[in-house]
Amino acid sequence: MYDVFYNVETMLKPPPVLPDTVLKIMNTYRPQPLYTLLWALLAIAGMACDTTVNTDEAEVGAAVRYMAPFNNDQTFQIDTTASSVTWIGAKVTGRHNGLIPIRQGRITLHNGELHGGKVIFDMASVRSDDKSIDKAGNTKLTTHLRSTEFFAVEQYPAASFVITSIAPYDSTDRQEAPATAGNTKQLRIQDPNHKITGNLTIKDITKSISFPAKVELVDTLLRARANFNIDRTHWKLNYGADKSLGNRTIYPAVNIGLDIVAHRQ
């Protein structure tokens, strides 16, 4: 008899109240039409794919008032053929890469220490060099980059970087890039030894930027390498940066890779 009353009592008990989290999960996973499920899977896949570049972040600030040093005792001329400046632009659905040619440049030393320098970039020749798309795709992207929506190269055919200070690099200030799957941590320069600061002018807008670099001097050959992200909107390169564009958004951060080779004059 006890068993009967027990069973009846159990049956009459109200069902347990489920936590809100459980209810949300149950509602989320109710049977949905196939097309809804496909859209959900695509959204999850897009969120899981990180198209940005995890590397050092350049510090950007107001332009620095600067007078060119006059007591240089060594000048190294940049080899524009052996040197390279690369860019990587990321969007929600992927990324593209290319090159910014150097027109001319020099790096100066005083008493064997880095002292200054200037680089002129040939923006009229900036281009896409993305192996993941065909020739027509690269041509289309190159045309767009040179248009008024980006660099407006007919009006601003050149950009410049003038070094304003060079200091030993303090590695304790460096934040470790997250070792997430699929990132490009290998682009980060290993063991940088200098912090380079200079005025970067694009489309007649000048901002000071600072970034870590590894500079090596062997006899008459100087090599400087750096890799960093920089926010293009500081130079009013705003095309596609509005997050309201959804999957068409182009992230403001652009990755810049420098590999500079210079010979003593």
N, C-alpha and C positions, 0 to 999 in steps of 0.2 A: 504493500500500500504506500509506503514511504517513497518507493521508486516512482509510483504513478504521480503523486503530488509534486515530486521533484521535477519530473519531466514536464508537467503542466506549467509549473512555475517558470521553468526555463523557457518554455515556448511563449509565455505571456510577457516575458521581459522585453522592453523596447530594444531595438537594434542599437548597437554601439554608435556613438557619434564619431564620425571620421574626422580627422584633422583637416584643416583647410588645404594643406599641401597635397594630401591624398586625393581630395575631391577635385582639385585643379588637375592633377595628373590623369584622373579617370575621365574628366571632361575633355582634356586635351587628346586623349587617345581613343575617344569614341570613333566608331567606324565613320570615315569620311570618304567623299567621292575621290576617285583615283587622282584627278587633276589637283585637288587640294593637297593630297599627300605628296605628290611630286614637287609642288611648289615649296612645301615645307622642307623636303629633303635638299632642294637646291639652296634654300636660305641657310640651312645648317652647314652645308658644304662651303658656302661663301664666307660664313663666319669663321670656319675652321681654317681657312686659307689666309695666312698672313703674307701679304705682298710687300710689306715695308722692309727696309734694310736696317738691321740692328747693328749700329756702329757708333762711333763718337758723334756727339752733337756739337756743332759749332756754336760758339757764343756770338750773339749779334747785338750790337749797340750803336750808339750814335757815332758818326764819323769822328776820327781823331785828328786834331790839328797837328800838322807834321811839317818839319823842315828836313829836306834831304841831307843826309850826312855828307860832309865835304872832305873828310880825312880818310877816305878809303885807300887802302894800299893794295888791294887785289880786286879784280873784277872778273866774274865768271859769266860768259855769254851762254844763254840757254840754247841748247841744240833743239830746234823746233821739230826736227825729223825724229830724233830719238826720244823726245819727251811726249807725254800724253796726258790729256785731261778727259776723264770719262764722266758721264752722268747716267743716273738711273732714276726714272720717274715711275712712281707706283700709283695705281688706281685700285679701286675696290676689286675689280675682276682680273687684275694681272699687272704687268709692268713692262716698260720698254727701256732701252738703253741706247747710248750713242756717244758721240765725241764732240769736243769743243777744241778746235785747232788753236795753237799758239802762234801769233803773228811774230812776236819778238819778245825778248826779256833778258834781264841780267840779275845777278846776285852779287852783292859786294861783301867784302871782308875787311876787318881792321885788326891787326895784330893776331891774325889767325882765327879770329872769331867772326861768326856771322854778324853782319852789320846792317844790311838793308837789301832792297831789291825792288824790281818792278816787272810785271808781266802784262802784256797786251794780248787779249784774246780776240780771235777773228770770228765774231758772232755771225758775220755774213756767210760763214762756212759751217756753222753748227749743223749737225746732222744726226739722223737716226741710223744706228748700225746694229739693229736687232736681228739676230740670227733666227729668232722664232717666228718672224714674219717674212713674207716674200719681198721682192724688189719693189713692187708697186706699193706695198704697205709702207716700206721705209721711205719711199719718195713722198708719199702722201703726208706722213708724219713730219718729215723734214720741211716740207712746204709750210705746214701748219706752225712749226716752231719758228720759222723765219717771218711769219706773218705778224700783223699788228696785234693779234690775240696773245702773242707771246713776246718775242724779242724785238719785233719791228725793225728788222735789220737794215731796211732802206734808210731809216732815220737814225738808227743807232748801230752802225756796222761794227763797232768795237766795244769791248768792256775792258776794265783794267783792275789790277790788284797791286797796291803799293804797300810794301812792308813798313810798318811803323815801329815795331819792337819785336825782338827775339830774345826769349829767356829760356833757361834750363827747364825741362819739364818735370813736374812733381807727379810721379806715378800714383801717389796716395790720393790725388784728387780725381783719379780716373774711375768711373763706374764700370763694373764688369757687364758686358753685354749678356743678356739672357740666352742661355744655351737651349733655345726651343727648337723643335724639329723644323727643318726646312728654312731656317734663317740663313743669313749670309755673314755669319760671324767672321769667316775667314777674310773678309775684306778689311777688317780692322788692322791697322798697322801694329805690328808687334814691337814692343820696347821702344816707343817714341822717346826722343831725347831733347826735343825742343818744343816750346809753345810759341807758335807764330801768330802775330797779330798784324792786321793790315786793313787798309781801306779798300773795299770792293765796290766798284762803280759799275752799275748796269742801268742802261736807259737814263743816264744822267742822275741817277739816285745813288748816293754813296753811304754805305754803312760800314762800321768797323766789325770785323769778324776775327775770332781766335779759334785755333784748332791745334791739336798735337801733331807733330811730324817727326819723322826719323831722317836726320840729315847726316850724310857720310861724306867725308872728304879724303880722297886718296890721291896724293900727288897733284896732278893738274885736273882731276875729275871730281866734280861734286854731284851728288845725287840726293834728292829730297823726295820723300814719299809721304803721303797723307791720305786719309779717307774719312769723310765726315758727312753728316746730313746737315742741310741748311734749309731754312724756311724761305721759300721763294717769294712769299707775299710781302716781305719787307721791302722788296723792290717793285711792288705793285704788279707782280706776275700772278694775277689772281684767277686766270682761266681755269674753270672746272673745280675750284677749291671749295665751292659752296656745298656743304654736306646735304643740303636739301635735294641735291641731284641724285641721291641714292647710289645705284650701281654705276652711274656715270661720273661719280666724284673722282677727281684726281687729287691725291694727297698733297698738301702744301710742302712737305719735306721732300727735298731732292738730294740724292746721294751724289757726292762729288769725289772722284778719285784722282789724285795727283801723283804723277811719276815724272819728276823733273830731272833732266840730265843737263849739266852745264860744264863748259870747258874754260879753263883759265886763259885769259888774254895776255 
